[in-house]
Amino acid sequence: MTAAALDRRFDRELAATRLVLTRFAHRDVNRDQVAFVRAICLAQANAASLYVAGVLGPRGDAYRPDRSFSPAAAHEFHAWQADALADAGADLLVALTLPGAAEAQGLARAMAATGLSYLLSFVVRAEGTLLGGCCGTGTEHIAAIARRFEENA
């Protein structure tokens, strides 16, 4: 399986949030993203094995975990875009450069509610901890994060 995605972050501080989308008042940027990448995929000889991923990111600067959301606030903030990308026909959803577990939990709930498969990707320090300071290193910590996600699903 190969996934193609267009990360359409407009500036360092804001992904395609509602604030940024006001610059494109009459455009459905999420639908445009999916259609654009789908057209590129369909032009390939192996189009049947390509999938379109709708890309989401953290609120604000991924390298400033102190500005991150709680799980509930993250769910509220990200749900509209996860829904928009799913409604536009994305095959799966991908959240990139997440600084910590709290915002990731709410974002994961929002993505899961669409019914699509999804992937979370974190910013990790050299010592193996999340940028937000959570979770330690090693497989036991990854399992602990997974349990926290399941408990809050």
Contacts in CASP RR format, 6 or more apart in sequence:
PFRMAT RR
TARGET T0000
AUTHOR 0000-0000-0000
METHOD contacts of the structure
MODEL  1
MTAAALDRRFDRELAATRLVLTRFAHRDVNRDQVAFVRAICLAQANAASL
YVAGVLGPRGDAYRPDRSFSPAAAHEFHAWQADALADAGADLLVALTLPG
AAEAQGLARAMAATGLSYLLSFVVRAEGTLLGGCCGTGTEHIAAIARRFE
ENA
1 49 0 8 1.000
1 51 0 8 1.000
2 46 0 8 1.000
2 49 0 8 1.000
2 50 0 8 1.000
2 51 0 8 1.000
3 50 0 8 1.000
3 51 0 8 1.000
3 52 0 8 1.000
3 53 0 8 1.000
3 91 0 8 1.000
3 92 0 8 1.000
3 94 0 8 1.000
4 37 0 8 1.000
4 40 0 8 1.000
4 41 0 8 1.000
4 50 0 8 1.000
4 51 0 8 1.000
4 52 0 8 1.000
4 53 0 8 1.000
5 37 0 8 1.000
5 52 0 8 1.000
5 53 0 8 1.000
5 54 0 8 1.000
5 55 0 8 1.000
5 94 0 8 1.000
6 33 0 8 1.000
6 36 0 8 1.000
6 37 0 8 1.000
6 55 0 8 1.000
7 55 0 8 1.000
7 96 0 8 1.000
8 16 0 8 1.000
8 29 0 8 1.000
8 33 0 8 1.000
8 55 0 8 1.000
9 15 0 8 1.000
9 16 0 8 1.000
9 57 0 8 1.000
10 16 0 8 1.000
10 20 0 8 1.000
10 23 0 8 1.000
11 20 0 8 1.000
12 61 0 8 1.000
13 60 0 8 1.000
13 61 0 8 1.000
14 20 0 8 1.000
14 60 0 8 1.000
15 56 0 8 1.000
15 57 0 8 1.000
15 58 0 8 1.000
15 59 0 8 1.000
15 60 0 8 1.000
16 29 0 8 1.000
16 30 0 8 1.000
16 33 0 8 1.000
16 81 0 8 1.000
17 59 0 8 1.000
17 60 0 8 1.000
17 77 0 8 1.000
17 81 0 8 1.000
18 80 0 8 1.000
21 29 0 8 1.000
28 84 0 8 1.000
28 88 0 8 1.000
30 54 0 8 1.000
30 81 0 8 1.000
30 84 0 8 1.000
30 85 0 8 1.000
30 88 0 8 1.000
31 84 0 8 1.000
31 87 0 8 1.000
31 88 0 8 1.000
33 54 0 8 1.000
33 55 0 8 1.000
33 85 0 8 1.000
33 88 0 8 1.000
34 52 0 8 1.000
34 54 0 8 1.000
34 85 0 8 1.000
34 88 0 8 1.000
34 89 0 8 1.000
34 90 0 8 1.000
35 88 0 8 1.000
37 52 0 8 1.000
38 52 0 8 1.000
38 89 0 8 1.000
41 47 0 8 1.000
41 50 0 8 1.000
41 51 0 8 1.000
41 52 0 8 1.000
44 50 0 8 1.000
51 91 0 8 1.000
51 92 0 8 1.000
52 89 0 8 1.000
52 90 0 8 1.000
52 91 0 8 1.000
52 92 0 8 1.000
53 90 0 8 1.000
53 91 0 8 1.000
53 92 0 8 1.000
53 93 0 8 1.000
53 94 0 8 1.000
53 119 0 8 1.000
54 85 0 8 1.000
54 90 0 8 1.000
54 92 0 8 1.000
54 93 0 8 1.000
54 94 0 8 1.000
55 93 0 8 1.000
55 94 0 8 1.000
55 95 0 8 1.000
55 96 0 8 1.000
56 78 0 8 1.000
56 81 0 8 1.000
56 82 0 8 1.000
56 85 0 8 1.000
56 93 0 8 1.000
56 94 0 8 1.000
56 95 0 8 1.000
56 96 0 8 1.000
56 107 0 8 1.000
56 111 0 8 1.000
57 95 0 8 1.000
57 96 0 8 1.000
57 97 0 8 1.000
57 98 0 8 1.000
57 107 0 8 1.000
58 68 0 8 1.000
58 95 0 8 1.000
58 97 0 8 1.000
58 98 0 8 1.000
58 99 0 8 1.000
58 103 0 8 1.000
58 107 0 8 1.000
59 67 0 8 1.000
59 68 0 8 1.000
59 69 0 8 1.000
59 74 0 8 1.000
59 77 0 8 1.000
59 78 0 8 1.000
59 103 0 8 1.000
60 67 0 8 1.000
61 67 0 8 1.000
62 97 0 8 1.000
62 98 0 8 1.000
62 99 0 8 1.000
62 123 0 8 1.000
62 131 0 8 1.000
63 99 0 8 1.000
63 123 0 8 1.000
63 131 0 8 1.000
64 99 0 8 1.000
65 99 0 8 1.000
65 100 0 8 1.000
65 130 0 8 1.000
65 131 0 8 1.000
65 132 0 8 1.000
65 133 0 8 1.000
68 74 0 8 1.000
68 99 0 8 1.000
68 100 0 8 1.000
68 102 0 8 1.000
68 103 0 8 1.000
68 132 0 8 1.000
69 77 0 8 1.000
69 102 0 8 1.000
69 103 0 8 1.000
69 106 0 8 1.000
70 102 0 8 1.000
70 103 0 8 1.000
71 102 0 8 1.000
71 103 0 8 1.000
71 105 0 8 1.000
71 106 0 8 1.000
71 109 0 8 1.000
71 152 0 8 1.000
72 106 0 8 1.000
74 102 0 8 1.000
74 103 0 8 1.000
74 104 0 8 1.000
74 105 0 8 1.000
74 106 0 8 1.000
74 107 0 8 1.000
74 110 0 8 1.000
75 106 0 8 1.000
75 107 0 8 1.000
75 109 0 8 1.000
75 110 0 8 1.000
78 95 0 8 1.000
78 106 0 8 1.000
78 107 0 8 1.000
78 110 0 8 1.000
78 111 0 8 1.000
79 110 0 8 1.000
79 113 0 8 1.000
82 93 0 8 1.000
82 107 0 8 1.000
82 110 0 8 1.000
82 111 0 8 1.000
82 113 0 8 1.000
82 114 0 8 1.000
83 110 0 8 1.000
83 113 0 8 1.000
83 114 0 8 1.000
85 93 0 8 1.000
85 114 0 8 1.000
86 93 0 8 1.000
86 114 0 8 1.000
86 115 0 8 1.000
86 116 0 8 1.000
90 116 0 8 1.000
91 116 0 8 1.000
91 117 0 8 1.000
92 116 0 8 1.000
92 117 0 8 1.000
92 118 0 8 1.000
92 119 0 8 1.000
93 111 0 8 1.000
93 114 0 8 1.000
93 116 0 8 1.000
93 117 0 8 1.000
93 118 0 8 1.000
93 119 0 8 1.000
94 118 0 8 1.000
94 119 0 8 1.000
94 121 0 8 1.000
95 104 0 8 1.000
95 107 0 8 1.000
95 108 0 8 1.000
95 111 0 8 1.000
95 118 0 8 1.000
95 119 0 8 1.000
95 120 0 8 1.000
95 121 0 8 1.000
96 121 0 8 1.000
97 121 0 8 1.000
97 122 0 8 1.000
97 123 0 8 1.000
98 104 0 8 1.000
98 107 0 8 1.000
98 120 0 8 1.000
98 121 0 8 1.000
98 122 0 8 1.000
98 123 0 8 1.000
98 130 0 8 1.000
99 122 0 8 1.000
99 123 0 8 1.000
99 130 0 8 1.000
99 131 0 8 1.000
99 132 0 8 1.000
100 122 0 8 1.000
100 123 0 8 1.000
100 130 0 8 1.000
100 131 0 8 1.000
100 132 0 8 1.000
100 133 0 8 1.000
100 134 0 8 1.000
101 130 0 8 1.000
101 134 0 8 1.000
101 135 0 8 1.000
101 145 0 8 1.000
101 148 0 8 1.000
102 134 0 8 1.000
104 120 0 8 1.000
104 122 0 8 1.000
104 149 0 8 1.000
105 148 0 8 1.000
105 149 0 8 1.000
105 152 0 8 1.000
106 152 0 8 1.000
107 120 0 8 1.000
108 118 0 8 1.000
108 120 0 8 1.000
108 149 0 8 1.000
108 153 0 8 1.000
109 152 0 8 1.000
109 153 0 8 1.000
111 118 0 8 1.000
112 118 0 8 1.000
112 153 0 8 1.000
122 130 0 8 1.000
122 131 0 8 1.000
123 130 0 8 1.000
123 131 0 8 1.000
124 130 0 8 1.000
124 131 0 8 1.000
125 131 0 8 1.000
125 133 0 8 1.000
127 137 0 8 1.000
128 136 0 8 1.000
128 137 0 8 1.000
128 138 0 8 1.000
129 135 0 8 1.000
129 136 0 8 1.000
129 137 0 8 1.000
130 136 0 8 1.000
134 145 0 8 1.000
135 141 0 8 1.000
135 142 0 8 1.000
135 144 0 8 1.000
135 145 0 8 1.000
END
